[in-house]
């Protein structure tokens, strides 16, 4: 096996998150929406997989928002990301939170190459739309699961409503995230995600949407998957 498998990464995307890294834990920064939806995401994951005692890999962990949320729910968490500055911030925040999380700058491909242990649960949230080959990332996440392991994915749907909501609305009108955060062409339909997951011997067990109410300025979890959605897969 090669020591350095080709990384499934877009260097411009990695650079973008490196530049924002120092603001990961500022709830009023560009990451404000992630801070607001993080409790929803952790509750969803915990409901689907029962986090307590599980060994979880968070792929594309950024500054550690989700990783810390899952650790607080009782999981043993490993977090990986290709943005070194984000991992540095995640490690630094452990001094404040007092949690025990194993962070490293690496990719799912490299973890597989290294013969890393398999995980009970793999999470990969808001990452698929930032890589050149999302199908390959799903396959690698699946390969890192134990035989009865579970995978949680999230991304943005691709349709007129998601363009209006996630790009025009969130980036240009409401200013929830910086302009240029997302590329519409990289959004992924649930049917596409499911097809790639089935090819990796994964079975879809649940699909849920995250919606934003601009009047209440609140996010909620529900059945509307038109814009942002979470998916739970079981290794079959």
mmCIF file of the C-alpha atoms, coordinates in Angstrom:
data_MODEL
# 
_entry.id   MODEL 
# 
loop_
_atom_site.group_PDB 
_atom_site.id 
_atom_site.type_symbol 
_atom_site.label_atom_id 
_atom_site.label_alt_id 
_atom_site.label_comp_id 
_atom_site.label_asym_id 
_atom_site.label_entity_id 
_atom_site.label_seq_id 
_atom_site.pdbx_PDB_ins_code 
_atom_site.Cartn_x 
_atom_site.Cartn_y 
_atom_site.Cartn_z 
_atom_site.occupancy 
_atom_site.B_iso_or_equiv 
_atom_site.pdbx_formal_charge 
_atom_site.auth_seq_id 
_atom_site.auth_comp_id 
_atom_site.auth_asym_id 
_atom_site.auth_atom_id 
_atom_site.pdbx_PDB_model_num 
ATOM 1   C CA . UNK A 1 1   ? 0.000   0.000  0.000  1.00 0.00 ? 1   UNK A CA 1 
ATOM 2   C CA . UNK A 1 2   ? 1.189   3.509  -0.722 1.00 0.00 ? 2   UNK A CA 1 
ATOM 3   C CA . UNK A 1 3   ? 2.175   5.656  2.228  1.00 0.00 ? 3   UNK A CA 1 
ATOM 4   C CA . UNK A 1 4   ? 0.328   8.665  0.846  1.00 0.00 ? 4   UNK A CA 1 
ATOM 5   C CA . UNK A 1 5   ? -2.955  7.896  -0.914 1.00 0.00 ? 5   UNK A CA 1 
ATOM 6   C CA . UNK A 1 6   ? -4.305  10.675 -3.106 1.00 0.00 ? 6   UNK A CA 1 
ATOM 7   C CA . UNK A 1 7   ? -6.432  12.930 -0.932 1.00 0.00 ? 7   UNK A CA 1 
ATOM 8   C CA . UNK A 1 8   ? -10.031 13.543 -1.900 1.00 0.00 ? 8   UNK A CA 1 
ATOM 9   C CA . UNK A 1 9   ? -9.747  17.262 -1.247 1.00 0.00 ? 9   UNK A CA 1 
ATOM 10  C CA . UNK A 1 10  ? -10.263 20.648 -2.829 1.00 0.00 ? 10  UNK A CA 1 
ATOM 11  C CA . UNK A 1 11  ? -7.308  22.735 -1.622 1.00 0.00 ? 11  UNK A CA 1 
ATOM 12  C CA . UNK A 1 12  ? -9.245  25.979 -2.087 1.00 0.00 ? 12  UNK A CA 1 
ATOM 13  C CA . UNK A 1 13  ? -11.916 24.664 0.311  1.00 0.00 ? 13  UNK A CA 1 
ATOM 14  C CA . UNK A 1 14  ? -9.261  23.599 2.850  1.00 0.00 ? 14  UNK A CA 1 
ATOM 15  C CA . UNK A 1 15  ? -7.668  27.062 2.610  1.00 0.00 ? 15  UNK A CA 1 
ATOM 16  C CA . UNK A 1 16  ? -11.056 28.710 3.127  1.00 0.00 ? 16  UNK A CA 1 
ATOM 17  C CA . UNK A 1 17  ? -11.645 26.879 6.406  1.00 0.00 ? 17  UNK A CA 1 
ATOM 18  C CA . UNK A 1 18  ? -8.028  27.403 7.507  1.00 0.00 ? 18  UNK A CA 1 
ATOM 19  C CA . UNK A 1 19  ? -8.542  31.161 7.197  1.00 0.00 ? 19  UNK A CA 1 
ATOM 20  C CA . UNK A 1 20  ? -11.699 31.011 9.338  1.00 0.00 ? 20  UNK A CA 1 
ATOM 21  C CA . UNK A 1 21  ? -10.259 28.604 11.919 1.00 0.00 ? 21  UNK A CA 1 
ATOM 22  C CA . UNK A 1 22  ? -9.702  31.108 14.735 1.00 0.00 ? 22  UNK A CA 1 
ATOM 23  C CA . UNK A 1 23  ? -13.435 31.921 14.768 1.00 0.00 ? 23  UNK A CA 1 
ATOM 24  C CA . UNK A 1 24  ? -14.780 28.349 15.116 1.00 0.00 ? 24  UNK A CA 1 
ATOM 25  C CA . UNK A 1 25  ? -15.827 28.784 18.747 1.00 0.00 ? 25  UNK A CA 1 
ATOM 26  C CA . UNK A 1 26  ? -17.202 32.333 18.426 1.00 0.00 ? 26  UNK A CA 1 
ATOM 27  C CA . UNK A 1 27  ? -21.014 31.881 18.448 1.00 0.00 ? 27  UNK A CA 1 
ATOM 28  C CA . UNK A 1 28  ? -21.439 35.220 16.660 1.00 0.00 ? 28  UNK A CA 1 
ATOM 29  C CA . UNK A 1 29  ? -18.958 34.464 13.871 1.00 0.00 ? 29  UNK A CA 1 
ATOM 30  C CA . UNK A 1 30  ? -19.432 32.940 10.425 1.00 0.00 ? 30  UNK A CA 1 
ATOM 31  C CA . UNK A 1 31  ? -20.033 29.674 12.265 1.00 0.00 ? 31  UNK A CA 1 
ATOM 32  C CA . UNK A 1 32  ? -23.101 30.977 14.130 1.00 0.00 ? 32  UNK A CA 1 
ATOM 33  C CA . UNK A 1 33  ? -25.503 28.693 12.163 1.00 0.00 ? 33  UNK A CA 1 
ATOM 34  C CA . UNK A 1 34  ? -23.382 25.648 13.078 1.00 0.00 ? 34  UNK A CA 1 
ATOM 35  C CA . UNK A 1 35  ? -23.499 26.636 16.749 1.00 0.00 ? 35  UNK A CA 1 
ATOM 36  C CA . UNK A 1 36  ? -27.285 26.940 16.514 1.00 0.00 ? 36  UNK A CA 1 
ATOM 37  C CA . UNK A 1 37  ? -27.890 23.621 14.752 1.00 0.00 ? 37  UNK A CA 1 
ATOM 38  C CA . UNK A 1 38  ? -25.269 21.648 16.707 1.00 0.00 ? 38  UNK A CA 1 
ATOM 39  C CA . UNK A 1 39  ? -27.650 20.646 19.552 1.00 0.00 ? 39  UNK A CA 1 
ATOM 40  C CA . UNK A 1 40  ? -30.189 19.472 16.926 1.00 0.00 ? 40  UNK A CA 1 
ATOM 41  C CA . UNK A 1 41  ? -27.547 17.408 15.160 1.00 0.00 ? 41  UNK A CA 1 
ATOM 42  C CA . UNK A 1 42  ? -26.223 15.823 18.362 1.00 0.00 ? 42  UNK A CA 1 
ATOM 43  C CA . UNK A 1 43  ? -29.783 14.946 19.477 1.00 0.00 ? 43  UNK A CA 1 
ATOM 44  C CA . UNK A 1 44  ? -30.529 13.397 16.084 1.00 0.00 ? 44  UNK A CA 1 
ATOM 45  C CA . UNK A 1 45  ? -27.320 11.325 16.104 1.00 0.00 ? 45  UNK A CA 1 
ATOM 46  C CA . UNK A 1 46  ? -27.866 10.215 19.701 1.00 0.00 ? 46  UNK A CA 1 
ATOM 47  C CA . UNK A 1 47  ? -31.444 9.177  18.908 1.00 0.00 ? 47  UNK A CA 1 
ATOM 48  C CA . UNK A 1 48  ? -30.303 7.141  15.896 1.00 0.00 ? 48  UNK A CA 1 
ATOM 49  C CA . UNK A 1 49  ? -27.174 5.448  17.269 1.00 0.00 ? 49  UNK A CA 1 
ATOM 50  C CA . UNK A 1 50  ? -27.226 5.899  21.096 1.00 0.00 ? 50  UNK A CA 1 
ATOM 51  C CA . UNK A 1 51  ? -23.856 7.638  21.480 1.00 0.00 ? 51  UNK A CA 1 
ATOM 52  C CA . UNK A 1 52  ? -22.976 6.592  25.042 1.00 0.00 ? 52  UNK A CA 1 
ATOM 53  C CA . UNK A 1 53  ? -20.027 4.177  24.973 1.00 0.00 ? 53  UNK A CA 1 
ATOM 54  C CA . UNK A 1 54  ? -19.723 4.225  21.176 1.00 0.00 ? 54  UNK A CA 1 
ATOM 55  C CA . UNK A 1 55  ? -16.387 4.780  19.416 1.00 0.00 ? 55  UNK A CA 1 
ATOM 56  C CA . UNK A 1 56  ? -17.144 7.542  16.917 1.00 0.00 ? 56  UNK A CA 1 
ATOM 57  C CA . UNK A 1 57  ? -15.109 8.980  14.050 1.00 0.00 ? 57  UNK A CA 1 
ATOM 58  C CA . UNK A 1 58  ? -16.031 12.524 12.981 1.00 0.00 ? 58  UNK A CA 1 
ATOM 59  C CA . UNK A 1 59  ? -14.751 13.081 9.426  1.00 0.00 ? 59  UNK A CA 1 
ATOM 60  C CA . UNK A 1 60  ? -14.239 16.743 8.600  1.00 0.00 ? 60  UNK A CA 1 
ATOM 61  C CA . UNK A 1 61  ? -14.546 17.743 12.251 1.00 0.00 ? 61  UNK A CA 1 
ATOM 62  C CA . UNK A 1 62  ? -13.444 21.351 11.779 1.00 0.00 ? 62  UNK A CA 1 
ATOM 63  C CA . UNK A 1 63  ? -12.963 23.128 15.100 1.00 0.00 ? 63  UNK A CA 1 
ATOM 64  C CA . UNK A 1 64  ? -14.685 20.342 17.026 1.00 0.00 ? 64  UNK A CA 1 
ATOM 65  C CA . UNK A 1 65  ? -18.259 21.586 17.572 1.00 0.00 ? 65  UNK A CA 1 
ATOM 66  C CA . UNK A 1 66  ? -19.913 18.258 16.755 1.00 0.00 ? 66  UNK A CA 1 
ATOM 67  C CA . UNK A 1 67  ? -17.072 16.176 18.206 1.00 0.00 ? 67  UNK A CA 1 
ATOM 68  C CA . UNK A 1 68  ? -17.404 17.899 21.591 1.00 0.00 ? 68  UNK A CA 1 
ATOM 69  C CA . UNK A 1 69  ? -21.200 17.571 21.510 1.00 0.00 ? 69  UNK A CA 1 
ATOM 70  C CA . UNK A 1 70  ? -20.922 13.827 20.923 1.00 0.00 ? 70  UNK A CA 1 
ATOM 71  C CA . UNK A 1 71  ? -18.242 13.444 23.585 1.00 0.00 ? 71  UNK A CA 1 
ATOM 72  C CA . UNK A 1 72  ? -20.526 15.181 26.092 1.00 0.00 ? 72  UNK A CA 1 
ATOM 73  C CA . UNK A 1 73  ? -23.179 12.593 25.167 1.00 0.00 ? 73  UNK A CA 1 
ATOM 74  C CA . UNK A 1 74  ? -20.795 9.835  26.253 1.00 0.00 ? 74  UNK A CA 1 
ATOM 75  C CA . UNK A 1 75  ? -19.062 8.851  23.013 1.00 0.00 ? 75  UNK A CA 1 
ATOM 76  C CA . UNK A 1 76  ? -15.352 8.141  22.615 1.00 0.00 ? 76  UNK A CA 1 
ATOM 77  C CA . UNK A 1 77  ? -14.573 10.499 19.738 1.00 0.00 ? 77  UNK A CA 1 
ATOM 78  C CA . UNK A 1 78  ? -11.821 10.691 17.134 1.00 0.00 ? 78  UNK A CA 1 
ATOM 79  C CA . UNK A 1 79  ? -11.904 13.800 14.936 1.00 0.00 ? 79  UNK A CA 1 
ATOM 80  C CA . UNK A 1 80  ? -10.075 14.248 11.627 1.00 0.00 ? 80  UNK A CA 1 
ATOM 81  C CA . UNK A 1 81  ? -9.838  17.205 9.257  1.00 0.00 ? 81  UNK A CA 1 
ATOM 82  C CA . UNK A 1 82  ? -7.555  18.346 6.442  1.00 0.00 ? 82  UNK A CA 1 
ATOM 83  C CA . UNK A 1 83  ? -7.383  21.957 7.666  1.00 0.00 ? 83  UNK A CA 1 
ATOM 84  C CA . UNK A 1 84  ? -4.437  22.082 10.130 1.00 0.00 ? 84  UNK A CA 1 
ATOM 85  C CA . UNK A 1 85  ? -5.569  25.367 11.682 1.00 0.00 ? 85  UNK A CA 1 
ATOM 86  C CA . UNK A 1 86  ? -9.014  23.944 12.439 1.00 0.00 ? 86  UNK A CA 1 
ATOM 87  C CA . UNK A 1 87  ? -7.466  20.933 14.183 1.00 0.00 ? 87  UNK A CA 1 
ATOM 88  C CA . UNK A 1 88  ? -5.190  23.260 16.172 1.00 0.00 ? 88  UNK A CA 1 
ATOM 89  C CA . UNK A 1 89  ? -8.253  25.214 17.355 1.00 0.00 ? 89  UNK A CA 1 
ATOM 90  C CA . UNK A 1 90  ? -10.113 21.974 18.189 1.00 0.00 ? 90  UNK A CA 1 
ATOM 91  C CA . UNK A 1 91  ? -7.186  20.749 20.307 1.00 0.00 ? 91  UNK A CA 1 
ATOM 92  C CA . UNK A 1 92  ? -6.870  24.124 22.029 1.00 0.00 ? 92  UNK A CA 1 
ATOM 93  C CA . UNK A 1 93  ? -10.558 24.157 22.951 1.00 0.00 ? 93  UNK A CA 1 
ATOM 94  C CA . UNK A 1 94  ? -10.146 20.862 24.833 1.00 0.00 ? 94  UNK A CA 1 
ATOM 95  C CA . UNK A 1 95  ? -8.268  22.846 27.502 1.00 0.00 ? 95  UNK A CA 1 
ATOM 96  C CA . UNK A 1 96  ? -11.463 24.824 28.031 1.00 0.00 ? 96  UNK A CA 1 
ATOM 97  C CA . UNK A 1 97  ? -13.975 21.979 27.783 1.00 0.00 ? 97  UNK A CA 1 
ATOM 98  C CA . UNK A 1 98  ? -11.906 19.374 29.622 1.00 0.00 ? 98  UNK A CA 1 
ATOM 99  C CA . UNK A 1 99  ? -13.034 16.680 27.187 1.00 0.00 ? 99  UNK A CA 1 
ATOM 100 C CA . UNK A 1 100 ? -10.864 13.852 25.850 1.00 0.00 ? 100 UNK A CA 1 
ATOM 101 C CA . UNK A 1 101 ? -10.991 13.760 22.039 1.00 0.00 ? 101 UNK A CA 1 
ATOM 102 C CA . UNK A 1 102 ? -8.332  12.399 19.665 1.00 0.00 ? 102 UNK A CA 1 
ATOM 103 C CA . UNK A 1 103 ? -7.805  14.952 16.866 1.00 0.00 ? 103 UNK A CA 1 
ATOM 104 C CA . UNK A 1 104 ? -5.475  14.642 13.875 1.00 0.00 ? 104 UNK A CA 1 
ATOM 105 C CA . UNK A 1 105 ? -4.831  16.238 10.487 1.00 0.00 ? 105 UNK A CA 1 
ATOM 106 C CA . UNK A 1 106 ? -5.596  13.380 8.130  1.00 0.00 ? 106 UNK A CA 1 
ATOM 107 C CA . UNK A 1 107 ? -8.170  12.055 5.682  1.00 0.00 ? 107 UNK A CA 1 
ATOM 108 C CA . UNK A 1 108 ? -10.485 9.041  5.664  1.00 0.00 ? 108 UNK A CA 1 
ATOM 109 C CA . UNK A 1 109 ? -8.331  7.539  2.899  1.00 0.00 ? 109 UNK A CA 1 
ATOM 110 C CA . UNK A 1 110 ? -5.183  7.874  4.980  1.00 0.00 ? 110 UNK A CA 1 
ATOM 111 C CA . UNK A 1 111 ? -6.867  6.363  8.026  1.00 0.00 ? 111 UNK A CA 1 
ATOM 112 C CA . UNK A 1 112 ? -7.809  3.346  5.919  1.00 0.00 ? 112 UNK A CA 1 
ATOM 113 C CA . UNK A 1 113 ? -4.273  3.079  4.537  1.00 0.00 ? 113 UNK A CA 1 
ATOM 114 C CA . UNK A 1 114 ? -2.860  3.153  8.059  1.00 0.00 ? 114 UNK A CA 1 
ATOM 115 C CA . UNK A 1 115 ? -4.970  0.165  9.061  1.00 0.00 ? 115 UNK A CA 1 
ATOM 116 C CA . UNK A 1 116 ? -6.838  2.167  11.690 1.00 0.00 ? 116 UNK A CA 1 
ATOM 117 C CA . UNK A 1 117 ? -9.343  0.360  13.865 1.00 0.00 ? 117 UNK A CA 1 
ATOM 118 C CA . UNK A 1 118 ? -12.942 0.349  12.740 1.00 0.00 ? 118 UNK A CA 1 
ATOM 119 C CA . UNK A 1 119 ? -15.591 2.484  14.409 1.00 0.00 ? 119 UNK A CA 1 
ATOM 120 C CA . UNK A 1 120 ? -19.092 1.912  15.766 1.00 0.00 ? 120 UNK A CA 1 
ATOM 121 C CA . UNK A 1 121 ? -20.240 5.166  14.206 1.00 0.00 ? 121 UNK A CA 1 
ATOM 122 C CA . UNK A 1 122 ? -18.822 7.502  11.561 1.00 0.00 ? 122 UNK A CA 1 
ATOM 123 C CA . UNK A 1 123 ? -20.205 11.025 11.149 1.00 0.00 ? 123 UNK A CA 1 
ATOM 124 C CA . UNK A 1 124 ? -19.496 13.222 8.128  1.00 0.00 ? 124 UNK A CA 1 
ATOM 125 C CA . UNK A 1 125 ? -21.584 16.386 8.333  1.00 0.00 ? 125 UNK A CA 1 
ATOM 126 C CA . UNK A 1 126 ? -21.521 19.308 5.909  1.00 0.00 ? 126 UNK A CA 1 
ATOM 127 C CA . UNK A 1 127 ? -18.431 17.868 4.206  1.00 0.00 ? 127 UNK A CA 1 
ATOM 128 C CA . UNK A 1 128 ? -19.654 16.003 1.112  1.00 0.00 ? 128 UNK A CA 1 
ATOM 129 C CA . UNK A 1 129 ? -20.456 19.246 -0.749 1.00 0.00 ? 129 UNK A CA 1 
ATOM 130 C CA . UNK A 1 130 ? -16.865 20.439 -0.269 1.00 0.00 ? 130 UNK A CA 1 
ATOM 131 C CA . UNK A 1 131 ? -14.948 17.483 -1.783 1.00 0.00 ? 131 UNK A CA 1 
ATOM 132 C CA . UNK A 1 132 ? -14.330 16.570 -5.451 1.00 0.00 ? 132 UNK A CA 1 
ATOM 133 C CA . UNK A 1 133 ? -15.599 12.970 -5.097 1.00 0.00 ? 133 UNK A CA 1 
ATOM 134 C CA . UNK A 1 134 ? -18.381 12.617 -2.502 1.00 0.00 ? 134 UNK A CA 1 
ATOM 135 C CA . UNK A 1 135 ? -19.136 9.030  -3.557 1.00 0.00 ? 135 UNK A CA 1 
ATOM 136 C CA . UNK A 1 136 ? -15.547 8.018  -2.733 1.00 0.00 ? 136 UNK A CA 1 
ATOM 137 C CA . UNK A 1 137 ? -15.767 9.737  0.642  1.00 0.00 ? 137 UNK A CA 1 
ATOM 138 C CA . UNK A 1 138 ? -18.946 7.807  1.484  1.00 0.00 ? 138 UNK A CA 1 
ATOM 139 C CA . UNK A 1 139 ? -17.235 4.553  0.444  1.00 0.00 ? 139 UNK A CA 1 
ATOM 140 C CA . UNK A 1 140 ? -14.238 5.335  2.669  1.00 0.00 ? 140 UNK A CA 1 
ATOM 141 C CA . UNK A 1 141 ? -16.472 6.212  5.608  1.00 0.00 ? 141 UNK A CA 1 
ATOM 142 C CA . UNK A 1 142 ? -18.294 2.906  5.117  1.00 0.00 ? 142 UNK A CA 1 
ATOM 143 C CA . UNK A 1 143 ? -14.990 1.013  5.027  1.00 0.00 ? 143 UNK A CA 1 
ATOM 144 C CA . UNK A 1 144 ? -14.060 2.519  8.411  1.00 0.00 ? 144 UNK A CA 1 
ATOM 145 C CA . UNK A 1 145 ? -17.182 1.057  10.044 1.00 0.00 ? 145 UNK A CA 1 
ATOM 146 C CA . UNK A 1 146 ? -17.375 -2.141 12.054 1.00 0.00 ? 146 UNK A CA 1 
ATOM 147 C CA . UNK A 1 147 ? -19.514 -4.865 10.414 1.00 0.00 ? 147 UNK A CA 1 
ATOM 148 C CA . UNK A 1 148 ? -22.648 -3.573 12.142 1.00 0.00 ? 148 UNK A CA 1 
ATOM 149 C CA . UNK A 1 149 ? -21.520 0.067  12.121 1.00 0.00 ? 149 UNK A CA 1 
ATOM 150 C CA . UNK A 1 150 ? -23.630 3.149  11.456 1.00 0.00 ? 150 UNK A CA 1 
ATOM 151 C CA . UNK A 1 151 ? -22.967 6.217  9.311  1.00 0.00 ? 151 UNK A CA 1 
ATOM 152 C CA . UNK A 1 152 ? -24.496 9.674  9.720  1.00 0.00 ? 152 UNK A CA 1 
ATOM 153 C CA . UNK A 1 153 ? -24.221 12.065 6.776  1.00 0.00 ? 153 UNK A CA 1 
ATOM 154 C CA . UNK A 1 154 ? -25.531 15.560 6.175  1.00 0.00 ? 154 UNK A CA 1 
ATOM 155 C CA . UNK A 1 155 ? -25.395 17.890 3.201  1.00 0.00 ? 155 UNK A CA 1 
ATOM 156 C CA . UNK A 1 156 ? -27.513 20.247 1.094  1.00 0.00 ? 156 UNK A CA 1 
ATOM 157 C CA . UNK A 1 157 ? -30.157 19.096 -1.363 1.00 0.00 ? 157 UNK A CA 1 
ATOM 158 C CA . UNK A 1 158 ? -29.988 20.314 -4.983 1.00 0.00 ? 158 UNK A CA 1 
ATOM 159 C CA . UNK A 1 159 ? -33.153 21.977 -6.226 1.00 0.00 ? 159 UNK A CA 1 
ATOM 160 C CA . UNK A 1 160 ? -34.662 25.435 -6.742 1.00 0.00 ? 160 UNK A CA 1 
ATOM 161 C CA . UNK A 1 161 ? -35.700 25.706 -3.082 1.00 0.00 ? 161 UNK A CA 1 
ATOM 162 C CA . UNK A 1 162 ? -32.204 24.890 -1.824 1.00 0.00 ? 162 UNK A CA 1 
ATOM 163 C CA . UNK A 1 163 ? -30.652 27.427 -4.199 1.00 0.00 ? 163 UNK A CA 1 
ATOM 164 C CA . UNK A 1 164 ? -33.041 30.103 -2.978 1.00 0.00 ? 164 UNK A CA 1 
ATOM 165 C CA . UNK A 1 165 ? -32.677 29.113 0.682  1.00 0.00 ? 165 UNK A CA 1 
ATOM 166 C CA . UNK A 1 166 ? -29.068 28.052 1.111  1.00 0.00 ? 166 UNK A CA 1 
ATOM 167 C CA . UNK A 1 167 ? -27.354 30.428 -1.306 1.00 0.00 ? 167 UNK A CA 1 
ATOM 168 C CA . UNK A 1 168 ? -29.595 33.399 -2.127 1.00 0.00 ? 168 UNK A CA 1 
ATOM 169 C CA . UNK A 1 169 ? -31.251 33.475 1.290  1.00 0.00 ? 169 UNK A CA 1 
ATOM 170 C CA . UNK A 1 170 ? -28.547 32.311 3.707  1.00 0.00 ? 170 UNK A CA 1 
ATOM 171 C CA . UNK A 1 171 ? -25.551 33.928 1.971  1.00 0.00 ? 171 UNK A CA 1 
ATOM 172 C CA . UNK A 1 172 ? -26.925 37.060 0.271  1.00 0.00 ? 172 UNK A CA 1 
ATOM 173 C CA . UNK A 1 173 ? -30.126 38.127 2.046  1.00 0.00 ? 173 UNK A CA 1 
ATOM 174 C CA . UNK A 1 174 ? -29.913 36.921 5.649  1.00 0.00 ? 174 UNK A CA 1 
ATOM 175 C CA . UNK A 1 175 ? -26.123 36.813 5.834  1.00 0.00 ? 175 UNK A CA 1 
ATOM 176 C CA . UNK A 1 176 ? -26.192 33.603 7.901  1.00 0.00 ? 176 UNK A CA 1 
ATOM 177 C CA . UNK A 1 177 ? -22.980 32.368 6.255  1.00 0.00 ? 177 UNK A CA 1 
ATOM 178 C CA . UNK A 1 178 ? -20.298 34.165 4.188  1.00 0.00 ? 178 UNK A CA 1 
ATOM 179 C CA . UNK A 1 179 ? -20.919 34.629 0.474  1.00 0.00 ? 179 UNK A CA 1 
ATOM 180 C CA . UNK A 1 180 ? -19.220 31.906 -1.537 1.00 0.00 ? 180 UNK A CA 1 
ATOM 181 C CA . UNK A 1 181 ? -19.467 29.310 1.250  1.00 0.00 ? 181 UNK A CA 1 
ATOM 182 C CA . UNK A 1 182 ? -21.347 26.911 -1.022 1.00 0.00 ? 182 UNK A CA 1 
ATOM 183 C CA . UNK A 1 183 ? -21.399 25.977 -4.700 1.00 0.00 ? 183 UNK A CA 1 
ATOM 184 C CA . UNK A 1 184 ? -24.851 24.973 -5.901 1.00 0.00 ? 184 UNK A CA 1 
ATOM 185 C CA . UNK A 1 185 ? -23.462 22.465 -8.423 1.00 0.00 ? 185 UNK A CA 1 
ATOM 186 C CA . UNK A 1 186 ? -21.942 20.506 -5.527 1.00 0.00 ? 186 UNK A CA 1 
ATOM 187 C CA . UNK A 1 187 ? -25.221 20.084 -3.650 1.00 0.00 ? 187 UNK A CA 1 
ATOM 188 C CA . UNK A 1 188 ? -26.375 16.450 -3.443 1.00 0.00 ? 188 UNK A CA 1 
ATOM 189 C CA . UNK A 1 189 ? -29.844 14.979 -3.851 1.00 0.00 ? 189 UNK A CA 1 
ATOM 190 C CA . UNK A 1 190 ? -30.858 12.325 -1.289 1.00 0.00 ? 190 UNK A CA 1 
ATOM 191 C CA . UNK A 1 191 ? -31.331 9.876  -4.168 1.00 0.00 ? 191 UNK A CA 1 
ATOM 192 C CA . UNK A 1 192 ? -27.711 10.394 -5.234 1.00 0.00 ? 192 UNK A CA 1 
ATOM 193 C CA . UNK A 1 193 ? -26.427 9.977  -1.691 1.00 0.00 ? 193 UNK A CA 1 
ATOM 194 C CA . UNK A 1 194 ? -28.494 6.823  -1.276 1.00 0.00 ? 194 UNK A CA 1 
ATOM 195 C CA . UNK A 1 195 ? -27.182 5.378  -4.535 1.00 0.00 ? 195 UNK A CA 1 
ATOM 196 C CA . UNK A 1 196 ? -23.556 5.929  -3.492 1.00 0.00 ? 196 UNK A CA 1 
ATOM 197 C CA . UNK A 1 197 ? -24.275 4.525  -0.031 1.00 0.00 ? 197 UNK A CA 1 
ATOM 198 C CA . UNK A 1 198 ? -25.907 1.378  -1.452 1.00 0.00 ? 198 UNK A CA 1 
ATOM 199 C CA . UNK A 1 199 ? -22.806 0.846  -3.602 1.00 0.00 ? 199 UNK A CA 1 
ATOM 200 C CA . UNK A 1 200 ? -20.826 0.867  -0.341 1.00 0.00 ? 200 UNK A CA 1 
ATOM 201 C CA . UNK A 1 201 ? -23.138 -1.761 1.223  1.00 0.00 ? 201 UNK A CA 1 
ATOM 202 C CA . UNK A 1 202 ? -25.017 0.752  3.358  1.00 0.00 ? 202 UNK A CA 1 
ATOM 203 C CA . UNK A 1 203 ? -28.745 0.753  3.967  1.00 0.00 ? 203 UNK A CA 1 
ATOM 204 C CA . UNK A 1 204 ? -30.695 3.972  4.566  1.00 0.00 ? 204 UNK A CA 1 
ATOM 205 C CA . UNK A 1 205 ? -32.647 3.806  7.822  1.00 0.00 ? 205 UNK A CA 1 
ATOM 206 C CA . UNK A 1 206 ? -33.670 7.428  8.362  1.00 0.00 ? 206 UNK A CA 1 
ATOM 207 C CA . UNK A 1 207 ? -33.806 10.808 6.638  1.00 0.00 ? 207 UNK A CA 1 
ATOM 208 C CA . UNK A 1 208 ? -34.519 14.118 8.393  1.00 0.00 ? 208 UNK A CA 1 
ATOM 209 C CA . UNK A 1 209 ? -34.391 17.764 7.405  1.00 0.00 ? 209 UNK A CA 1 
ATOM 210 C CA . UNK A 1 210 ? -33.129 20.897 9.121  1.00 0.00 ? 210 UNK A CA 1 
ATOM 211 C CA . UNK A 1 211 ? -35.269 23.955 8.439  1.00 0.00 ? 211 UNK A CA 1 
ATOM 212 C CA . UNK A 1 212 ? -34.794 27.630 9.289  1.00 0.00 ? 212 UNK A CA 1 
ATOM 213 C CA . UNK A 1 213 ? -37.598 30.000 10.246 1.00 0.00 ? 213 UNK A CA 1 
ATOM 214 C CA . UNK A 1 214 ? -36.380 33.538 9.401  1.00 0.00 ? 214 UNK A CA 1 
ATOM 215 C CA . UNK A 1 215 ? -39.164 35.143 11.457 1.00 0.00 ? 215 UNK A CA 1 
ATOM 216 C CA . UNK A 1 216 ? -38.383 33.228 14.646 1.00 0.00 ? 216 UNK A CA 1 
ATOM 217 C CA . UNK A 1 217 ? -34.683 32.992 13.686 1.00 0.00 ? 217 UNK A CA 1 
ATOM 218 C CA . UNK A 1 218 ? -34.771 29.357 14.742 1.00 0.00 ? 218 UNK A CA 1 
ATOM 219 C CA . UNK A 1 219 ? -33.654 26.043 13.266 1.00 0.00 ? 219 UNK A CA 1 
ATOM 220 C CA . UNK A 1 220 ? -35.754 22.918 13.678 1.00 0.00 ? 220 UNK A CA 1 
ATOM 221 C CA . UNK A 1 221 ? -35.558 19.232 12.816 1.00 0.00 ? 221 UNK A CA 1 
ATOM 222 C CA . UNK A 1 222 ? -38.385 17.742 10.753 1.00 0.00 ? 222 UNK A CA 1 
ATOM 223 C CA . UNK A 1 223 ? -39.466 15.938 7.597  1.00 0.00 ? 223 UNK A CA 1 
ATOM 224 C CA . UNK A 1 224 ? -38.639 18.740 5.119  1.00 0.00 ? 224 UNK A CA 1 
ATOM 225 C CA . UNK A 1 225 ? -35.408 17.621 3.414  1.00 0.00 ? 225 UNK A CA 1 
ATOM 226 C CA . UNK A 1 226 ? -35.593 20.154 0.574  1.00 0.00 ? 226 UNK A CA 1 
ATOM 227 C CA . UNK A 1 227 ? -32.638 22.239 1.784  1.00 0.00 ? 227 UNK A CA 1 
ATOM 228 C CA . UNK A 1 228 ? -30.446 20.732 4.510  1.00 0.00 ? 228 UNK A CA 1 
ATOM 229 C CA . UNK A 1 229 ? -30.789 17.088 5.480  1.00 0.00 ? 229 UNK A CA 1 
ATOM 230 C CA . UNK A 1 230 ? -29.348 14.369 7.720  1.00 0.00 ? 230 UNK A CA 1 
ATOM 231 C CA . UNK A 1 231 ? -29.221 10.701 6.766  1.00 0.00 ? 231 UNK A CA 1 
ATOM 232 C CA . UNK A 1 232 ? -28.652 7.617  8.918  1.00 0.00 ? 232 UNK A CA 1 
ATOM 233 C CA . UNK A 1 233 ? -27.208 4.501  7.273  1.00 0.00 ? 233 UNK A CA 1 
ATOM 234 C CA . UNK A 1 234 ? -26.527 1.030  8.655  1.00 0.00 ? 234 UNK A CA 1 
ATOM 235 C CA . UNK A 1 235 ? -23.807 -1.204 7.284  1.00 0.00 ? 235 UNK A CA 1 
ATOM 236 C CA . UNK A 1 236 ? -25.618 -4.122 5.655  1.00 0.00 ? 236 UNK A CA 1 
# 
